[in-house]
Amino acid sequence: MFPTELVYLALAIGLGWLLVRYFRGHGGMRISREALGGLPAEGHIGVRGHEVRWTVGDEDSFAAAWPIASGHWVAIRVVFDTDEDAEDEEDSDQGHLDLSVAERPIALGLGWTEEIRDRSLRADVEAVLKALAREAKRARSDATRVALAKPVGGSDEPGD
């Protein structure tokens, strides 16, 4: 049989690995086309006392910006890359976020918001992304309602 010390060592390594995964796991928000795709071409919304403005570059990217108390602007740019070779649907739908404050890049190519180290900035970015996801969902549902709408009324000719 195996020596007891080897069993304890294996258990300690397994427990250590689980703790590392737990504390370094994806606690942030995933940048996903499923949630953020379909934003209106441009718009603005109030989020946490900030007036957030966004514009959609094309179907695969958008940018948003909002002022902060110091008078500078926080800007995010999200680009969705379609990866046909991805094994998982989630990976093919993954977006990448670029973050800058006062035109100074803070983070580039983030897939998750957990990679933003400043907690208040991360909270603001997550709040903005959630608000934009709500706007995208609303726009998609409005477009679906319009597409499914049936004409009301009839023609003036009898028999129709």
VMD Tcl script that draws the C-alpha trace (Angstrom):
set ca {
  {0.00 0.00 0.00}
  {1.01 3.64 -0.21}
  {2.91 5.24 2.65}
  {0.70 7.46 4.82}
  {2.97 10.46 4.26}
  {2.44 10.19 0.51}
  {-1.35 10.17 0.95}
  {-1.17 13.26 3.21}
  {1.11 14.99 0.72}
  {-1.29 14.27 -2.13}
  {-4.22 15.57 -0.05}
  {-2.29 18.73 0.87}
  {-1.40 19.39 -2.79}
  {-5.02 18.82 -3.86}
  {-6.36 21.09 -1.13}
  {-3.80 23.76 -1.98}
  {-4.75 23.60 -5.64}
  {-8.46 23.95 -4.76}
  {-7.77 26.96 -2.53}
  {-5.73 28.67 -5.24}
  {-8.54 28.06 -7.75}
  {-11.11 29.37 -5.27}
  {-9.29 32.58 -4.40}
  {-8.03 33.29 -7.91}
  {-11.16 32.15 -9.73}
  {-13.14 34.35 -12.06}
  {-14.86 36.64 -9.58}
  {-15.36 39.39 -12.11}
  {-17.67 39.82 -15.02}
  {-17.04 38.03 -18.32}
  {-16.99 40.19 -21.43}
  {-19.51 38.35 -23.60}
  {-21.11 39.08 -26.97}
  {-24.23 37.24 -25.78}
  {-24.79 39.85 -23.05}
  {-23.40 42.97 -24.72}
  {-24.16 42.37 -28.39}
  {-26.97 44.31 -30.01}
  {-26.43 47.71 -28.39}
  {-28.12 50.62 -30.19}
  {-25.71 52.56 -32.42}
  {-25.21 55.23 -29.78}
  {-26.76 56.42 -26.57}
  {-26.32 57.49 -22.99}
  {-27.45 56.22 -19.62}
  {-26.94 57.20 -15.99}
  {-24.89 54.71 -13.97}
  {-23.82 55.34 -10.34}
  {-24.13 59.09 -10.76}
  {-22.11 59.10 -14.00}
  {-23.46 59.95 -17.43}
  {-22.17 57.09 -19.59}
  {-22.13 57.60 -23.35}
  {-21.47 54.84 -25.83}
  {-21.13 54.32 -29.54}
  {-21.03 51.12 -31.56}
  {-18.23 50.97 -34.11}
  {-19.50 47.93 -35.95}
  {-21.08 44.66 -34.99}
  {-17.85 43.53 -33.35}
  {-16.94 46.52 -31.15}
  {-18.22 49.38 -29.06}
  {-16.77 52.13 -26.89}
  {-18.14 53.85 -23.79}
  {-16.89 56.76 -21.71}
  {-17.90 58.63 -18.56}
  {-16.44 61.49 -16.49}
  {-15.13 60.96 -12.98}
  {-14.89 63.42 -10.09}
  {-11.33 64.51 -10.96}
  {-12.56 65.85 -14.29}
  {-10.89 63.09 -16.30}
  {-12.68 60.57 -18.46}
  {-12.76 56.80 -18.11}
  {-13.06 55.04 -21.46}
  {-13.59 51.41 -22.30}
  {-13.41 49.76 -25.69}
  {-14.76 46.26 -26.20}
  {-13.88 44.18 -29.25}
  {-15.43 40.80 -29.95}
  {-13.28 38.38 -31.90}
  {-15.06 35.53 -33.60}
  {-12.89 32.49 -33.00}
  {-14.12 29.72 -35.28}
  {-11.58 27.23 -33.88}
  {-12.69 27.60 -30.24}
  {-13.70 24.36 -28.57}
  {-16.33 25.98 -26.38}
  {-19.12 28.33 -27.52}
  {-18.31 30.65 -24.61}
  {-14.73 31.07 -25.80}
  {-15.82 31.94 -29.32}
  {-18.12 34.60 -27.87}
  {-15.43 36.18 -25.66}
  {-14.77 39.90 -25.93}
  {-11.68 41.87 -24.96}
  {-11.81 45.10 -23.01}
  {-9.34 47.98 -23.18}
  {-9.54 50.45 -20.28}
  {-8.03 53.92 -20.09}
  {-8.29 56.83 -17.68}
  {-7.44 60.34 -18.86}
  {-6.22 58.86 -22.17}
  {-3.69 56.72 -20.29}
  {-4.08 52.96 -20.87}
  {-4.75 51.08 -17.63}
  {-5.46 47.60 -18.99}
  {-5.52 46.11 -22.48}
  {-7.17 42.97 -23.81}
  {-9.00 41.91 -20.64}
  {-11.38 38.96 -20.91}
  {-12.69 39.30 -17.35}
  {-13.11 42.39 -15.19}
  {-11.37 40.64 -12.29}
  {-8.08 41.61 -13.96}
  {-8.69 45.29 -13.09}
  {-6.70 45.84 -9.89}
  {-8.28 49.12 -8.68}
  {-11.44 47.98 -6.86}
  {-13.45 51.18 -7.27}
  {-12.59 51.38 -10.97}
  {-13.46 47.71 -11.37}
  {-16.81 48.28 -9.64}
  {-17.56 51.22 -11.93}
  {-16.62 49.26 -15.06}
  {-18.78 46.30 -13.96}
  {-21.73 48.60 -13.23}
  {-21.36 50.22 -16.66}
  {-21.11 46.84 -18.40}
  {-24.21 45.58 -16.57}
  {-26.14 48.73 -17.56}
  {-24.99 48.34 -21.17}
  {-26.05 44.68 -21.10}
  {-29.53 45.78 -19.94}
  {-29.67 48.32 -22.79}
  {-28.58 45.68 -25.29}
  {-31.20 43.25 -24.00}
  {-33.87 45.94 -24.23}
  {-32.81 46.80 -27.79}
  {-32.86 43.13 -28.81}
  {-36.32 42.59 -27.32}
  {-37.63 45.78 -28.97}
  {-36.27 44.63 -32.34}
  {-37.89 41.22 -31.83}
  {-41.23 42.81 -30.97}
  {-41.10 45.01 -34.07}
  {-40.16 42.07 -36.27}
  {-43.02 39.94 -34.93}
  {-45.61 42.73 -35.05}
  {-48.55 42.18 -37.34}
  {-50.08 45.03 -39.26}
  {-53.09 46.55 -37.57}
  {-56.11 47.48 -39.58}
  {-56.98 46.38 -43.03}
  {-57.22 47.63 -46.50}
  {-60.14 49.74 -47.64}
  {-61.32 47.05 -50.02}
  {-64.13 44.79 -48.81}
  {-63.43 41.10 -48.58}
  {-59.91 41.45 -47.22}
}
mol new
graphics top color blue
foreach p $ca { graphics top sphere $p radius 0.5 }
foreach p [lrange $ca 0 end-1] q [lrange $ca 1 end] { graphics top cylinder $p $q radius 0.2 }
display resetview
